[in-house]
């Protein structure tokens, strides 16, 4: 079962904090990838089907991150 809006806010804030500790005032997609599992894993509930397939929460989050395209800003024209 999916994460709540509060979980999304927690991920957002954690990514902001990570960026700040690295001297940036912006979040990079790599920040989200780095923190998604630690922030979201304990907030998700794995369905019985997923458990029967041997999938854990971390695997599901990692798979979702890998399938989600990273936004790219075009430079110039």
N, C-alpha and C positions, 0 to 999 in steps of 0.2 A: 504494500500500500504506500502511496506517495507521501512525500514530506509536506508539512503544513506551511502556510505562509510565514509563520515564525521561523521555521527552519531555513527558508530562503533568506530571510532577514539576517539570521545568524551567520549564514555563509557569506552574505554581502559584507557584514561588519568584520568578520574574520579576515576576509580578503583585503579590506581597507586597512586593517591593522597590520597585516603582513606587508603590504605595499609601503606603509608608513615606516615600518622598521627597516625597510631597505632604502629609505630616502626618496620614495616616489609619492606623488600625490595622485596617482592613477593605478588602477588594477589591471593586470594583464591576464589573458586567458590561462596562462600557466599557473597563476596564483589560484584560480578557481580549481584547476585540475589538482593542484597540490593539496588543497584543503577540503575538497568535496567529501572524501571518504571520512576523515576524522570528524567533520562537522555533521554530516548527514547519516552516517551508518547507524548510529544508535537511535535515530529518529524514524527509521523505516521498519516496516513489518513485512517479512518475507511470506509469500503465500505458500500454501501446502504444495502446490504444483512446482514452484521453484525449489522448495526444499527437496522434493522427490527427485528432481533433476540434478541435485547436488549443488545448486547455486546458493551462495551466501550473499549477504547484503553487500559486502565489499565488491564481490564480483559483479553484481548488478549495477552498482554505481560506476565502477570502472568501465563496464561495457557501455553504459549510457554516455559517459564522457567520450569514449572512443568513437561512438556513432554520431555525436553532435558536432556539426561543422563549426570551426572557429571563425568568428566574423573577421573580415579583412577590409581595411579601409584603402580605397584606391588613391594613389598619389598622382595628382595632376589631372589631366583631361578626363 
